[in-house]
Amino acid sequence: MTYLNLTEVEALARRAHAGQTDKAGRPYTEHLAAVARGVRERGGDEAQIAAAWLHDAVEDDALTVEWLAGAALPRRTKDIVLAVTKRPGEPPEAYAARILATPGALLVKAADLAHNADPGRLAALDDAATRDRLRRKYARVRALLGLADDPGA
């Protein structure tokens, strides 16, 4: 089987998330690009970089689980995307356990958390209560995953 290359995966992710914005009103694709860059900088392989581009696609309903199952992507990429996809009502402990049990997923989630918790990105949020809530949320997930307290870890 011929798999989508990283350029094709990036283009697909950009189309799937077109028009979406983050909590600060920035184009959501900036977050995807930052996570993919973070995975690459952390030594991630192509399967992990592809998963970084797609890490929120199913969770945000930009793409379906059915689409992912049939996509021309390596099984490892699909497994990582599913591992980092939060499920409604899922306890953080179960979410973290799934990430830790899936080869390659921790690096993708570490890059995601690093960008989400970036002080400059959080500072762009107008609401101090939201900033504090998100800082606590990201710190808890980092702790559950055994990642350093440093958001850049």
DSSP file (Angstrom, degrees, kcal/mol; ACC not computed):
  #  RESIDUE AA STRUCTURE BP1 BP2  ACC     N-H-->O    O-->H-N    N-H-->O    O-->H-N    TCO  KAPPA ALPHA  PHI   PSI    X-CA   Y-CA   Z-CA
    1    1 A M              0   0    0      0, 0.0     2,-0.6     0, 0.0    71,-0.0   0.000 360.0 360.0 360.0 138.0    0.0    0.0    0.0
    2    2 A T        -     0   0    0     71,-0.0     2,-0.2     3,-0.0     3,-0.0  -0.814 360.0-149.1 -91.8 125.8    1.2    3.5   -0.8
    3    3 A Y        -     0   0    0     -2,-0.6    70,-0.2     1,-0.1     2,-0.1  -0.573  23.8 -95.5 -93.7 156.5    0.8    5.8    2.1
    4    4 A L        -     0   0    0     68,-3.1     2,-0.1    -2,-0.2    -1,-0.1  -0.449  43.6-129.0 -61.9 139.0    0.1    9.6    2.1
    5    5 A N     >  -     0   0    0     -2,-0.1     4,-2.5     1,-0.1     5,-0.2  -0.387  27.9 -97.5 -85.4 173.3    3.4   11.5    2.4
    6    6 A L  H  > S+     0   0    0      1,-0.2     4,-2.7     2,-0.2     5,-0.2   0.844 124.0  54.4 -62.8 -34.7    3.9   14.2    5.0
    7    7 A T  H  > S+     0   0    0      2,-0.2     4,-2.2     1,-0.2    -1,-0.2   0.911 111.3  45.7 -63.9 -41.3    3.1   17.0    2.5
    8    8 A E  H  > S+     0   0    0      2,-0.2     4,-2.3    -3,-0.2    -2,-0.2   0.883 112.6  50.3 -68.4 -38.8   -0.2   15.3    1.7
    9    9 A V  H  X S+     0   0    0     -4,-2.5     4,-2.8     2,-0.2     5,-0.2   0.926 111.0  49.2 -65.4 -44.2   -1.0   14.7    5.4
   10   10 A E  H  X S+     0   0    0     -4,-2.7     4,-2.7     2,-0.2    -2,-0.2   0.939 111.9  48.0 -59.5 -47.2   -0.3   18.4    6.2
   11   11 A A  H  X S+     0   0    0     -4,-2.2     4,-2.2     1,-0.2    -1,-0.2   0.901 112.4  49.9 -61.2 -41.1   -2.5   19.5    3.3
   12   12 A L  H  X S+     0   0    0     -4,-2.3     4,-2.8     2,-0.2    -1,-0.2   0.929 111.8  47.3 -62.4 -46.7   -5.3   17.2    4.4
   13   13 A A  H  X S+     0   0    0     -4,-2.8     4,-2.0     1,-0.2    -2,-0.2   0.900 110.9  51.8 -63.6 -40.9   -5.1   18.4    8.0
   14   14 A R  H  < S+     0   0    0     -4,-2.7     4,-0.2    -5,-0.2    -1,-0.2   0.903 113.1  45.0 -63.8 -40.1   -5.1   22.0    6.9
   15   15 A R  H >< S+     0   0    0     -4,-2.2     3,-1.1    -5,-0.2    -2,-0.2   0.925 111.9  52.1 -66.7 -44.3   -8.2   21.4    4.8
   16   16 A A  H 3< S+     0   0    0     -4,-2.8    -2,-0.2     1,-0.3    -1,-0.2   0.841 118.5  36.3 -62.8 -33.7   -9.9   19.4    7.6
   17   17 A H  T >< S+     0   0    0     -4,-2.0     3,-2.2    -5,-0.2    11,-0.3   0.275  84.2 139.5-103.4   9.6   -9.3   22.3   10.1
   18   18 A A  T <  S+     0   0    0     -3,-1.1     3,-0.1     1,-0.3    -3,-0.1  -0.285  73.8  15.9 -56.4 134.4   -9.9   25.2    7.7
   19   19 A G  T 3  S+     0   0    0      1,-0.3    -1,-0.3     0, 0.0     2,-0.2   0.267  96.8 122.7  86.3 -12.8  -11.8   27.9    9.3
   20   20 A Q    <   -     0   0    0     -3,-2.2     8,-2.6     7,-0.0     9,-0.4  -0.557  42.2-164.5 -81.3 148.0  -11.3   26.7   12.9
   21   21 A T  B     -A   27   0A   0      6,-0.3     2,-0.1    -2,-0.2     5,-0.0  -0.901  15.8-120.2-127.2 159.3   -9.6   28.9   15.5
   22   22 A D    >   -     0   0    0      4,-2.7     3,-2.1    -2,-0.3     6,-0.1  -0.217  47.9 -81.8 -86.2-175.2   -8.1   28.3   18.8
   23   23 A K  T 3  S+     0   0    0      1,-0.3    -1,-0.1     2,-0.1     5,-0.0   0.726 132.1  51.5 -63.0 -21.8   -9.2   29.8   22.1
   24   24 A A  T 3  S-     0   0    0    101,-0.1    -1,-0.3     2,-0.1    98,-0.0   0.404 121.5-106.2 -94.7   1.7   -7.3   33.0   21.3
   25   25 A G  S <  S+     0   0    0     -3,-2.1    -2,-0.1     1,-0.3     3,-0.1   0.539  74.9 137.7  87.6   6.5   -8.9   33.3   17.9
   26   26 A R        -     0   0    0      1,-0.1    -4,-2.7     2,-0.1    -1,-0.3  -0.513  69.3 -84.7 -81.6 153.0   -5.8   32.2   16.0
   27   27 A P  B >>  -A   21   0A   0      0, 0.0     3,-1.8     0, 0.0     4,-0.5  -0.377  36.5-134.8 -56.7 130.5   -6.1   29.8   13.0
   28   28 A Y  H >> S+     0   0    0     -8,-2.6     4,-1.5   -11,-0.3     3,-1.0   0.789  99.7  71.3 -61.6 -28.2   -6.1   26.3   14.4
   29   29 A T  H 3> S+     0   0    0     -9,-0.4     4,-2.5     1,-0.3    -1,-0.3   0.753  86.2  66.5 -63.2 -21.7   -3.7   25.1   11.8
   30   30 A E  H <> S+     0   0    0     -3,-1.8     4,-2.1     2,-0.2    -1,-0.3   0.900 101.5  48.8 -63.1 -38.8   -1.0   27.2   13.6
   31   31 A H  H <X S+     0   0    0     -3,-1.0     4,-2.5    -4,-0.5     5,-0.2   0.928 110.2  50.3 -65.2 -44.7   -1.3   24.8   16.5
   32   32 A L  H  X S+     0   0    0     -4,-1.5     4,-2.5     1,-0.2    -2,-0.2   0.923 111.3  48.4 -59.7 -44.2   -1.1   21.7   14.2
   33   33 A A  H  X S+     0   0    0     -4,-2.5     4,-2.5     1,-0.2    -1,-0.2   0.896 111.4  50.6 -63.0 -40.7    2.1   23.1   12.6
   34   34 A A  H  X S+     0   0    0     -4,-2.1     4,-2.6     2,-0.2    -2,-0.2   0.899 111.3  47.5 -65.5 -40.8    3.6   23.8   16.0
   35   35 A V  H  X S+     0   0    0     -4,-2.5     4,-2.4     2,-0.2    -2,-0.2   0.922 112.5  49.1 -67.4 -43.1    2.9   20.3   17.2
   36   36 A A  H  X S+     0   0    0     -4,-2.5     4,-2.3    -5,-0.2    -2,-0.2   0.918 112.9  47.9 -60.9 -42.6    4.3   18.7   14.1
   37   37 A R  H  X S+     0   0    0     -4,-2.5     4,-2.9     1,-0.2    -2,-0.2   0.913 110.9  51.7 -63.7 -42.5    7.4   20.9   14.4
   38   38 A G  H  X S+     0   0    0     -4,-2.6     4,-1.4     2,-0.2    -2,-0.2   0.878 109.2  49.7 -62.3 -38.5    7.8   20.0   18.0
   39   39 A V  H  <>S+     0   0    0     -4,-2.4     5,-3.0     2,-0.2    -1,-0.2   0.929 112.2  47.8 -65.2 -45.0    7.6   16.3   17.2
   40   40 A R  H ><5S+     0   0    0     -4,-2.3     3,-1.8     1,-0.2    -2,-0.2   0.934 111.3  50.4 -60.8 -46.3   10.2   16.7   14.5
   41   41 A E  H 3<5S+     0   0    0     -4,-2.9    -1,-0.2     1,-0.3    -2,-0.2   0.780 106.8  55.7 -64.4 -27.1   12.5   18.7   16.9
   42   42 A R  T 3<5S-     0   0    0     -4,-1.4    -1,-0.3    -5,-0.2    -2,-0.2   0.346 127.2 -99.2 -86.7   5.9   12.1   15.9   19.5
   43   43 A G  T < 5 +     0   0    0     -3,-1.8    -3,-0.2     1,-0.2    -2,-0.1   0.659  64.8 165.6  88.3  16.8   13.3   13.3   17.0
   44   44 A G      < -     0   0    0     -5,-3.0    -1,-0.2    -6,-0.2     2,-0.1  -0.267  30.1-127.4 -65.6 152.9   10.0   12.0   16.0
   45   45 A D     >  -     0   0    0     59,-0.1     4,-2.5     1,-0.0     3,-0.2  -0.294  34.7 -87.8 -91.5-179.0    9.7    9.8   12.9
   46   46 A E  H  > S+     0   0    0      1,-0.2     4,-2.7     2,-0.2     5,-0.2   0.864 126.2  54.5 -61.3 -37.9    7.4   10.3    9.9
   47   47 A A  H  > S+     0   0    0      1,-0.2     4,-1.9     2,-0.2    -1,-0.2   0.903 111.9  44.9 -62.7 -40.1    4.6    8.3   11.5
   48   48 A Q  H  > S+     0   0    0      2,-0.2     4,-2.1    -3,-0.2    -2,-0.2   0.881 112.1  50.8 -71.5 -38.8    4.7   10.5   14.5
   49   49 A I  H  X S+     0   0    0     -4,-2.5     4,-1.9     2,-0.2    -2,-0.2   0.920 110.7  49.4 -65.7 -42.2    4.9   13.7   12.5
   50   50 A A  H  X S+     0   0    0     -4,-2.7     4,-1.4     1,-0.2    -2,-0.2   0.920 110.7  50.6 -60.9 -42.7    1.9   12.6   10.4
   51   51 A A  H  X S+     0   0    0     -4,-1.9     4,-0.7     1,-0.2    -1,-0.2   0.860 105.6  56.9 -63.4 -34.9    0.0   11.9   13.7
   52   52 A A  H >< S+     0   0    0     -4,-2.1     3,-0.8     1,-0.2     4,-0.3   0.919 105.7  49.6 -62.2 -43.2    0.9   15.3   15.0
   53   53 A W  H 3< S+     0   0    0     -4,-1.9     3,-0.2     1,-0.2    -1,-0.2   0.840 122.5  34.1 -62.1 -32.1   -0.7   16.9   12.0
   54   54 A L  H >X S+     0   0    0     -4,-1.4     3,-1.5    -5,-0.2     4,-0.6   0.331  83.1 113.4-104.4   5.9   -3.8   14.8   12.6
   55   55 A H  T << S+     0   0    0     -3,-0.8     4,-0.3    -4,-0.7    -1,-0.2   0.736  88.8  29.2 -59.9 -26.8   -3.8   14.6   16.4
   56   56 A D  T 3> S+     0   0    0     -4,-0.3     4,-2.7    -3,-0.2     6,-0.3   0.394  92.8  98.5-109.2   2.1   -7.0   16.7   16.9
   57   57 A A  T <4>S+     0   0    0     -3,-1.5     5,-2.3     1,-0.2     6,-1.9   0.897  91.2  35.0 -62.1 -44.8   -8.8   15.7   13.7
   58   58 A V  T ><5S+     0   0    0     -4,-0.6     3,-1.5     3,-0.2    -1,-0.2   0.921 118.0  52.2 -75.6 -44.4  -11.0   13.0   15.2
   59   59 A E  T 345S+     0   0    0      1,-0.3    -2,-0.2    -4,-0.3    -1,-0.2   0.872 114.0  43.6 -59.3 -37.9  -11.5   14.7   18.6
   60   60 A D  T 3<5S-     0   0    0     -4,-2.7    -1,-0.3     3,-0.0    -2,-0.2   0.329 113.0-118.2 -89.9   7.4  -12.6   18.0   16.8
   61   61 A D  T < 5S+     0   0    0     -3,-1.5    -3,-0.2     2,-0.3    -4,-0.1   0.744  79.5 126.3  60.1  25.1  -14.8   16.1   14.4
   62   62 A A  S   <S+     0   0    0     -5,-2.3     2,-0.3    -6,-0.3    -4,-0.2   0.810  83.1  13.2 -77.3 -31.1  -12.7   17.4   11.5
   63   63 A L  S    S-     0   0    0     -6,-1.9    -2,-0.3    -7,-0.1    -1,-0.2  -0.963  86.0-119.8-138.5 154.4  -12.3   13.8   10.3
   64   64 A T     >  -     0   0    0     -2,-0.3     4,-2.4    -3,-0.1     5,-0.1  -0.544  20.1-118.7 -95.0 161.2  -14.2   10.6   11.4
   65   65 A V  H  > S+     0   0    0      1,-0.2     4,-2.6     2,-0.2     5,-0.1   0.877 118.5  55.3 -60.0 -38.1  -12.9    7.5   13.0
   66   66 A E  H  > S+     0   0    0      2,-0.2     4,-1.6     1,-0.2    -1,-0.2   0.906 106.6  49.3 -63.6 -41.6  -14.2    5.7    9.9
   67   67 A W  H  > S+     0   0    0      1,-0.2     4,-0.9     2,-0.2     3,-0.3   0.952 111.5  49.5 -60.4 -47.9  -12.2    7.9    7.6
   68   68 A L  H >< S+     0   0    0     -4,-2.4     3,-0.8     1,-0.2    -2,-0.2   0.903 106.6  55.7 -59.0 -42.8   -9.1    7.3    9.7
   69   69 A A  H 3< S+     0   0    0     -4,-2.6    -1,-0.2     1,-0.2    -2,-0.2   0.867 116.0  36.9 -58.7 -37.4   -9.6    3.5    9.6
   70   70 A G  H 3< S+     0   0    0     -4,-1.6    -1,-0.2    -3,-0.3    -2,-0.2   0.465  92.0 118.9 -95.1  -1.4   -9.6    3.6    5.8
   71   71 A A  S << S-     0   0    0     -4,-0.9     2,-2.3    -3,-0.8     7,-0.1  -0.268  76.8-111.9 -68.9 151.3   -7.0    6.2    5.3
   72   72 A A  S    S+     0   0    0    -69,-0.0   -68,-3.1     2,-0.0    -1,-0.1  -0.468  78.1 119.8 -80.4  68.0   -3.7    5.5    3.5
   73   73 A L  S    S-     0   0    0     -2,-2.3   -68,-0.1   -70,-0.2   -26,-0.0  -0.942  72.1 -93.6-131.2 150.9   -1.7    5.9    6.6
   74   74 A P     >  -     0   0    0      0, 0.0     4,-2.0     0, 0.0     3,-0.4  -0.327  35.5-117.7 -61.4 148.4    0.6    3.5    8.5
   75   75 A R  H  > S+     0   0    0      1,-0.2     4,-2.9     2,-0.2     5,-0.2   0.877 115.3  58.5 -53.1 -40.0   -1.1    1.6   11.3
   76   76 A R  H  > S+     0   0    0      1,-0.2     4,-2.2     2,-0.2    -1,-0.2   0.895 104.5  49.2 -60.8 -41.6    1.3    3.3   13.8
   77   77 A T  H  > S+     0   0    0     -3,-0.4     4,-2.5     2,-0.2    -1,-0.2   0.935 112.6  47.8 -62.3 -46.3    0.1    6.8   12.7
   78   78 A K  H  X S+     0   0    0     -4,-2.0     4,-2.5     1,-0.2    -2,-0.2   0.912 110.8  51.4 -61.2 -43.0   -3.5    5.7   13.1
   79   79 A D  H  X S+     0   0    0     -4,-2.9     4,-2.2     1,-0.2    -1,-0.2   0.900 110.6  48.5 -62.4 -40.8   -2.8    4.2   16.5
   80   80 A I  H  X S+     0   0    0     -4,-2.2     4,-2.2     2,-0.2    -2,-0.2   0.931 110.5  50.6 -65.7 -45.3   -1.1    7.3   17.8
   81   81 A V  H  X S+     0   0    0     -4,-2.5     4,-0.6     1,-0.2    -2,-0.2   0.936 113.5  45.6 -58.3 -46.3   -4.0    9.5   16.6
   82   82 A L  H >< S+     0   0    0     -4,-2.5     3,-0.6     1,-0.2    -1,-0.2   0.869 110.4  54.8 -65.5 -35.6   -6.5    7.3   18.3
   83   83 A A  H 3< S+     0   0    0     -4,-2.2    -1,-0.2     1,-0.2    16,-0.2   0.889 111.7  42.5 -65.4 -39.0   -4.4    7.2   21.5
   84   84 A V  H 3< S+     0   0    0     -4,-2.2     2,-0.7    -5,-0.1    -1,-0.2   0.460  89.9 105.0 -89.8   0.4   -4.2   11.0   21.8
   85   85 A T  S << S-     0   0    0     -4,-0.6     2,-0.1    -3,-0.6   -29,-0.1  -0.725  70.2-136.0 -83.2 115.0   -7.9   11.5   20.9
   86   86 A K        -     0   0    0     -2,-0.7    -2,-0.1     1,-0.0    -3,-0.0  -0.449  15.2-142.4 -69.6 142.5   -9.8   12.3   24.1
   87   87 A R    >   -     0   0    0     -2,-0.1     3,-2.3     4,-0.1     8,-0.1  -0.854  30.2 -91.1-107.4 142.6  -13.1   10.5   24.5
   88   88 A P  T 3  S+     0   0    0      0, 0.0    -1,-0.1     0, 0.0     0, 0.0  -0.249 109.7   2.6 -54.2 129.9  -16.2   12.1   26.0
   89   89 A G  T 3  S+     0   0    0      1,-0.2    -3,-0.0    -3,-0.0     0, 0.0   0.497  91.8 149.5  75.1   3.6  -16.3   11.6   29.8
   90   90 A E    <   -     0   0    0     -3,-2.3    -1,-0.2     1,-0.1    -4,-0.0  -0.529  49.4-119.9 -74.5 130.5  -13.0    9.8   29.9
   91   91 A P    >>  -     0   0    0      0, 0.0     4,-2.0     0, 0.0     3,-0.6  -0.411  20.4-121.0 -65.7 144.5  -11.0   10.2   33.1
   92   92 A P  H 3> S+     0   0    0      0, 0.0     4,-2.7     0, 0.0     5,-0.2   0.827 112.2  59.6 -55.9 -32.2   -7.6   11.8   32.6
   93   93 A E  H 3> S+     0   0    0      2,-0.2     4,-2.2     1,-0.2     5,-0.1   0.897 106.5  45.6 -65.0 -40.2   -6.0    8.7   34.1
   94   94 A A  H <> S+     0   0    0     -3,-0.6     4,-2.1     2,-0.2    -1,-0.2   0.893 112.6  51.6 -69.0 -39.8   -7.5    6.4   31.4
   95   95 A Y  H  X S+     0   0    0     -4,-2.0     4,-2.0     2,-0.2    -2,-0.2   0.944 112.1  45.7 -60.3 -49.0   -6.5    8.9   28.7
   96   96 A A  H  X S+     0   0    0     -4,-2.7     4,-2.7     1,-0.2     5,-0.2   0.899 110.1  54.2 -63.0 -41.2   -2.9    9.0   30.0
   97   97 A A  H  X S+     0   0    0     -4,-2.2     4,-1.7     1,-0.2    -1,-0.2   0.898 107.8  50.0 -61.0 -40.5   -2.7    5.2   30.3
   98   98 A R  H  X S+     0   0    0     -4,-2.1     4,-0.6     2,-0.2    -1,-0.2   0.917 111.2  48.7 -64.8 -42.4   -3.7    4.8   26.7
   99   99 A I  H >< S+     0   0    0     -4,-2.0     3,-1.2     1,-0.2     7,-0.4   0.943 112.2  48.4 -61.3 -47.4   -1.1    7.3   25.5
  100  100 A L  H 3< S+     0   0    0     -4,-2.7    -1,-0.2     1,-0.3    -2,-0.2   0.793 110.6  52.1 -64.4 -27.7    1.6    5.5   27.6
  101  101 A A  H 3< S+     0   0    0     -4,-1.7    -1,-0.3    -5,-0.2    -2,-0.2   0.539  95.7  80.5 -85.5  -7.2    0.5    2.1   26.2
  102  102 A T  S XX S-     0   0    0     -3,-1.2     3,-2.1    -4,-0.6     4,-0.5  -0.884  86.0-122.3-107.6 113.2    0.8    3.3   22.6
  103  103 A P  T 34 S+     0   0    0      0, 0.0    -2,-0.1     0, 0.0   -23,-0.1  -0.256  94.7   9.5 -54.3 128.2    4.2    3.3   21.0
  104  104 A G  T 3> S+     0   0    0     -4,-0.1     4,-1.1   -25,-0.0     3,-0.1   0.204 100.0 101.3  91.4 -16.0    5.1    6.8   19.8
  105  105 A A  H <> S+     0   0    0     -3,-2.1     4,-2.7    -6,-0.3     5,-0.2   0.846  70.9  61.9 -74.4 -33.2    2.1    8.6   21.3
  106  106 A L  H  X S+     0   0    0     -4,-0.5     4,-2.7    -7,-0.4    -1,-0.2   0.903 102.5  51.1 -61.8 -40.9    3.9   10.1   24.3
  107  107 A L  H  > S+     0   0    0      2,-0.2     4,-2.0     1,-0.2    -1,-0.2   0.905 111.5  47.8 -63.2 -41.0    6.2   12.1   22.1
  108  108 A V  H  X S+     0   0    0     -4,-1.1     4,-2.1     2,-0.2    -2,-0.2   0.925 113.8  46.7 -65.3 -44.7    3.2   13.5   20.1
  109  109 A K  H  X S+     0   0    0     -4,-2.7     4,-3.0     1,-0.2     5,-0.2   0.876 108.9  55.4 -67.0 -36.2    1.3   14.4   23.3
  110  110 A A  H  X S+     0   0    0     -4,-2.7     4,-2.3    -5,-0.2    -1,-0.2   0.917 109.8  46.2 -60.9 -43.0    4.5   16.0   24.8
  111  111 A A  H  X S+     0   0    0     -4,-2.0     4,-1.9     2,-0.2    -2,-0.2   0.887 113.0  50.5 -66.6 -38.4    4.7   18.3   21.8
  112  112 A D  H  X S+     0   0    0     -4,-2.1     4,-2.7     2,-0.2    -2,-0.2   0.941 112.7  45.4 -63.5 -48.6    1.0   19.1   22.0
  113  113 A L  H  X S+     0   0    0     -4,-3.0     4,-2.7     1,-0.2    -2,-0.2   0.888 109.3  56.1 -63.9 -39.2    1.2   19.9   25.7
  114  114 A A  H  < S+     0   0    0     -4,-2.3     4,-0.3    -5,-0.2    -1,-0.2   0.917 113.0  41.0 -60.8 -42.6    4.3   22.0   25.2
  115  115 A H  H >< S+     0   0    0     -4,-1.9     3,-1.1     2,-0.2    -2,-0.2   0.922 114.8  50.9 -72.2 -42.1    2.5   24.2   22.6
  116  116 A N  H 3< S+     0   0    0     -4,-2.7    -2,-0.2     1,-0.2    -1,-0.2   0.887 115.9  42.2 -60.0 -39.0   -0.7   24.3   24.5
  117  117 A A  T 3< S+     0   0    0     -4,-2.7    -1,-0.2    34,-0.2    -2,-0.2   0.361  79.9 134.2 -92.4   5.2    1.1   25.4   27.7
  118  118 A D    <>  -     0   0    0     -3,-1.1     4,-2.6    -4,-0.3     3,-0.4  -0.363  57.8-136.5 -56.5 124.9    3.4   27.8   26.0
  119  119 A P  H  > S+     0   0    0      0, 0.0     4,-2.3     0, 0.0    -1,-0.2   0.859 103.0  52.2 -55.4 -37.6    3.3   31.0   28.1
  120  120 A G  H  > S+     0   0    0      2,-0.2     4,-0.7     1,-0.2    -2,-0.1   0.888 110.8  47.1 -65.8 -38.4    3.1   33.2   25.1
  121  121 A R  H >4 S+     0   0    0     -3,-0.4     3,-0.6     1,-0.2     4,-0.3   0.916 114.0  46.8 -69.2 -42.9    0.1   31.3   23.7
  122  122 A L  H >< S+     0   0    0     -4,-2.6     3,-1.8     1,-0.2    -2,-0.2   0.862 105.0  61.1 -66.6 -34.8   -1.6   31.3   27.1
  123  123 A A  H 3< S+     0   0    0     -4,-2.3    -1,-0.2    -5,-0.3    -2,-0.2   0.758  92.3  67.3 -63.8 -23.2   -1.0   35.0   27.5
  124  124 A A  T << S+     0   0    0     -4,-0.7     2,-0.3    -3,-0.6    -1,-0.3   0.638  80.1  97.2 -72.8 -12.9   -3.0   35.7   24.4
  125  125 A L    <   -     0   0    0     -3,-1.8  -101,-0.1    -4,-0.3     6,-0.1  -0.623  67.6-150.1 -78.9 133.7   -6.1   34.5   26.2
  126  126 A D  S    S+     0   0    0     -2,-0.3     2,-0.6     1,-0.1    -1,-0.1   0.814  75.6  75.5 -71.9 -31.0   -8.1   37.4   27.6
  127  127 A D     >  -     0   0    0      1,-0.2     4,-2.1     2,-0.0     5,-0.1  -0.747  61.0-161.6 -95.5 116.6   -9.6   35.6   30.6
  128  128 A A  H  > S+     0   0    0     -2,-0.6     4,-2.6     1,-0.2     5,-0.2   0.863  93.2  56.4 -61.7 -37.3   -7.2   35.0   33.5
  129  129 A A  H  > S+     0   0    0      1,-0.2     4,-2.4     2,-0.2    -1,-0.2   0.895 107.7  48.4 -63.6 -39.3   -9.5   32.2   34.9
  130  130 A T  H  > S+     0   0    0      2,-0.2     4,-2.7     1,-0.2     5,-0.2   0.922 110.5  51.3 -65.8 -43.9   -9.3   30.3   31.6
  131  131 A R  H  X S+     0   0    0     -4,-2.1     4,-2.5     1,-0.2    -2,-0.2   0.934 113.1  45.2 -57.5 -47.0   -5.5   30.7   31.6
  132  132 A D  H  X S+     0   0    0     -4,-2.6     4,-2.3     2,-0.2    -2,-0.2   0.905 112.3  50.9 -65.8 -41.7   -5.2   29.3   35.1
  133  133 A R  H  X S+     0   0    0     -4,-2.4     4,-2.4    -5,-0.2    -1,-0.2   0.920 112.8  46.2 -61.0 -44.4   -7.6   26.5   34.4
  134  134 A L  H  X S+     0   0    0     -4,-2.7     4,-2.9     2,-0.2     5,-0.3   0.905 109.6  53.7 -67.7 -41.2   -5.7   25.5   31.3
  135  135 A R  H  X S+     0   0    0     -4,-2.5     4,-2.3    -5,-0.2    -1,-0.2   0.934 112.4  45.1 -57.1 -45.7   -2.3   25.7   33.1
  136  136 A R  H  X S+     0   0    0     -4,-2.3     4,-2.3     2,-0.2    -2,-0.2   0.913 112.9  50.9 -64.5 -42.8   -3.6   23.3   35.8
  137  137 A K  H  X S+     0   0    0     -4,-2.4     4,-2.1     1,-0.2    -2,-0.2   0.938 112.9  44.5 -60.4 -48.4   -5.2   21.0   33.3
  138  138 A Y  H  X S+     0   0    0     -4,-2.9     4,-2.5     1,-0.2    -1,-0.2   0.882 112.1  52.5 -67.0 -37.6   -1.9   20.7   31.2
  139  139 A A  H  X S+     0   0    0     -4,-2.3     4,-2.3    -5,-0.3    -1,-0.2   0.894 109.0  50.8 -64.3 -39.1    0.2   20.3   34.4
  140  140 A R  H  X S+     0   0    0     -4,-2.3     4,-2.5     2,-0.2    -2,-0.2   0.929 111.4  46.5 -64.7 -44.8   -2.0   17.4   35.5
  141  141 A V  H  X S+     0   0    0     -4,-2.1     4,-1.8     2,-0.2     6,-0.2   0.921 111.4  52.0 -64.6 -42.6   -1.8   15.6   32.2
  142  142 A R  H  <>S+     0   0    0     -4,-2.5     5,-2.8     1,-0.2     4,-0.5   0.921 110.9  48.8 -57.8 -43.1    2.0   16.1   32.1
  143  143 A A  H ><5S+     0   0    0     -4,-2.3     3,-1.2     1,-0.2    -2,-0.2   0.924 109.7  50.8 -63.6 -44.7    2.2   14.6   35.7
  144  144 A L  H 3<5S+     0   0    0     -4,-2.5    -1,-0.2     1,-0.3    -2,-0.2   0.814 112.6  47.7 -61.8 -30.0    0.0   11.6   34.7
  145  145 A L  T 3<5S-     0   0    0     -4,-1.8    -1,-0.3    -5,-0.2    -2,-0.2   0.489 114.2-117.6 -90.0  -3.7    2.3   11.0   31.7
  146  146 A G  T < 5 +     0   0    0     -3,-1.2     2,-0.2    -4,-0.5    -3,-0.2   0.739  62.6 150.3  74.5  22.0    5.5   11.3   33.8
  147  147 A L      < -     0   0    0     -5,-2.8    -1,-0.2    -6,-0.2    -2,-0.1  -0.575  54.1 -92.0 -86.3 152.0    6.7   14.4   31.8
  148  148 A A        -     0   0    0     -2,-0.2     5,-0.2     5,-0.2    -1,-0.1  -0.152  33.5-113.7 -57.3 155.9    8.8   17.0   33.4
  149  149 A D  S    S+     0   0    0     -3,-0.1    -1,-0.1     3,-0.1    -6,-0.1   0.724  92.8  99.4 -65.1 -21.6    7.1   20.0   35.0
  150  150 A D  S >  S-     0   0    0      1,-0.2     3,-2.3     2,-0.1    -2,-0.1  -0.548  73.2-143.6 -69.0 120.9    8.6   22.2   32.4
  151  151 A P  T 3  S+     0   0    0      0, 0.0   -34,-0.2     0, 0.0    -1,-0.2   0.737  99.3  60.4 -60.4 -20.6    6.0   22.8   29.6
  152  152 A G  T 3         0   0    0      1,-0.2   -38,-0.1   -35,-0.1    -2,-0.1   0.509 360.0 360.0 -82.7  -3.0    8.7   22.7   27.0
  153  153 A A    <         0   0    0     -3,-2.3    -1,-0.2    -5,-0.2    -5,-0.2   0.496 360.0 360.0 -69.3 360.0    9.6   19.1   28.0
